[in-house]
Amino acid sequence: MDPVIVVGAGPVGLTLSLALAAQGVPSVVLDEGSGPQEPRPARTVVLREDTADLVGRLGCRELDRVGLRWTGWRSMRRKQLVRNVPLSGGPHGEDAAPLPAPLHLPQHELSAALRAAADKEPLIRLVPMSRIDTLEQDRDGITVHTREPGSTWWRGSYLVGCDGARSTVRKLLDIRFPGRTAVERHAVAALRAELPWPGEAVLHRQPPWRNAGAEVSARPLPGGVWRLDWLLPADADLVTPEALISRVRDTLAGWCGETPAYELLDTGVNTLHHRLARRWRKRRAFLAGDAAHLLGALGTQGLDEGVRDAENLAWKLAHAWHHGPAEQLLDSYQ
């Protein structure tokens, strides 16, 4: 039987290919890019504990070396501590029952770990610089054409579009993607500094200093690195480097009493959209991850959900691949 074609070699596509391989199903992963992601400390992901464990079982067993499991979640409003929730990443007494600690890590580290695992798997073929422009289905399989650098036809048993919010697969399948654009915008900075709550994630609403805006969060990473996010007003102008530096200094001073020494590593602006594809399956073609849905806070929950999409779809495709058509089972994916 022909392999499953996976379009997109991001974390969702690589997770899917590894999950298929674990069940004896070969895949061809077609990706527009030329190789690994550029390191961007300000672009991070948060994986729930069981999601991180899933990725570990697929061959990425050293994520805790490049990520950090939070010890607590601290919520503040103005000058008051509202709540401090212990998480399982930190010490706790015998009678405590802390919530599971999510794993926070740079997205490029997750992608690198998944790619390294895929490179070792003989059932996975990674094909970079391959942009699909044609998709045809018949009763026995699916055929796609790729260009750049060469013109190639590929034959698969099924196809899964894991090619992001601007999914080419979704467009070729003529699946609508309604929702809301630019629901929120956040200024983002990754920096190395000592903050008063080592290991804890912080959400501070209405902080009592200038330049903070309505909300700022701080989430720790390994090596004393933090990701800070400021919720921007709906009518805010473009964030200039000078304005972002001012936010950093004022926020650190507000938390620490004065601006401590810090090393700015990366910056960016993150725009959140809420969209949901009208359908996630069209005959032998499927959508997963951002190609199917855009949701979640600060761009982090969406990737966790995408990894879960991959796990959910992989075993259903594996059953159909090994045992023949299972329409009701495949329909249950969406």
DAWO-V355787 format. One record per pair of residues at least 12 apart in sequence whose C-alpha atoms are under 6 Angstrom apart, sorted by the first residue. I is the first residue (numbers start at 1). J is the second residue. D is the distance in whole Angstrom. If there is no record, write none. Layout:
# DAWO-V355787
I|J|D / I|J|D
This chain:
# DAWO-V355787
2|156|5 / 2|157|5 / 3|26|5 / 3|27|5 / 3|156|5 / 3|157|6 / 4|27|5 / 4|156|5 / 4|157|5 / 4|158|5 / 4|159|6 / 5|27|6 / 5|28|5 / 5|156|6 / 5|159|5 / 6|29|5 / 6|159|6 / 6|160|5 / 7|29|6 / 7|30|5 / 7|161|5 / 7|162|5 / 7|163|6 / 8|30|6 / 8|31|5 / 8|162|5 / 8|163|5 / 9|31|5 / 11|111|5 / 12|306|6 / 12|307|5 / 13|162|5 / 16|310|5 / 19|314|6 / 20|314|5 / 21|123|6 / 26|123|5 / 26|124|6 / 27|124|5 / 28|125|5 / 29|126|5 / 29|127|6 / 30|127|5 / 30|130|6 / 31|128|5 / 31|129|6 / 31|130|5 / 32|129|4 / 32|130|5 / 32|131|5 / 33|128|6 / 33|129|5 / 34|128|5 / 34|129|5 / 37|108|6 / 39|108|6 / 41|106|6 / 41|190|6 / 41|266|6 / 42|189|6 / 42|190|5 / 42|266|5 / 42|267|6 / 43|106|6 / 44|105|6 / 44|106|4 / 44|107|5 / 45|104|6 / 45|105|6 / 45|107|6 / 45|300|5 / 46|103|6 / 46|104|5 / 46|300|5 / 47|102|5 / 47|103|5 / 47|304|5 / 48|102|4 / 49|102|5 / 59|117|6 / 60|113|6 / 67|104|5 / 67|105|4 / 67|222|6 / 68|103|5 / 68|104|5 / 68|221|5 / 68|222|6 / 69|89|5 / 69|101|6 / 69|102|6 / 69|103|4 / 70|89|5 / 70|101|6 / 70|199|5 / 70|200|5 / 71|87|5 / 71|89|4 / 71|90|4 / 71|199|5 / 71|200|5 / 72|85|5 / 72|86|4 / 72|87|5 / 72|200|5 / 73|85|5 / 73|200|6 / 73|201|5 / 73|202|6 / 74|202|5 / 75|202|6 / 75|203|5 / 75|204|6 / 76|204|5 / 77|204|6 / 77|205|5 / 77|206|6 / 78|206|5 / 78|207|5 / 78|208|5 / 86|98|5 / 87|99|5 / 87|100|6 / 87|101|5 / 88|100|5 / 88|101|5 / 89|101|5 / 130|146|6 / 130|147|6 / 130|148|6 / 131|146|5 / 131|147|6 / 132|145|6 / 132|146|4 / 133|145|6 / 133|146|6 / 141|156|6 / 141|157|4 / 142|155|6 / 142|156|5 / 142|157|6 / 143|155|5 / 158|284|5 / 158|285|6 / 159|285|5 / 160|285|6 / 160|286|5 / 160|287|6 / 161|287|5 / 162|288|5 / 164|290|5 / 164|291|5 / 165|290|5 / 165|291|5 / 167|291|5 / 176|277|6 / 176|278|6 / 177|276|6 / 177|277|4 / 178|275|6 / 179|274|6 / 179|275|4 / 180|273|6 / 180|274|5 / 181|273|5 / 182|271|6 / 182|272|5 / 182|273|5 / 183|272|6 / 183|273|5 / 184|271|6 / 184|272|5 / 185|232|6 / 185|270|6 / 185|271|4 / 186|229|6 / 186|230|5 / 186|231|5 / 186|232|5 / 186|269|6 / 186|270|5 / 187|229|6 / 187|230|5 / 187|269|5 / 188|228|6 / 188|229|5 / 188|267|5 / 188|268|5 / 188|269|6 / 189|227|6 / 189|228|5 / 189|266|6 / 189|267|4 / 190|226|6 / 190|227|4 / 190|265|5 / 190|266|5 / 191|225|5 / 191|226|5 / 191|263|5 / 191|264|4 / 191|265|5 / 192|224|5 / 192|225|4 / 192|262|6 / 192|263|5 / 193|262|5 / 199|220|6 / 201|218|6 / 201|219|5 / 202|217|5 / 202|218|5 / 203|217|4 / 204|216|5 / 204|217|6 / 211|247|5 / 215|230|6 / 215|231|5 / 216|229|5 / 216|230|4 / 217|229|5 / 274|294|5 / 274|295|5 / 275|293|6 / 275|294|5 / 276|293|4 / 277|292|5 / 280|334|6 / 288|309|6 / 289|306|4
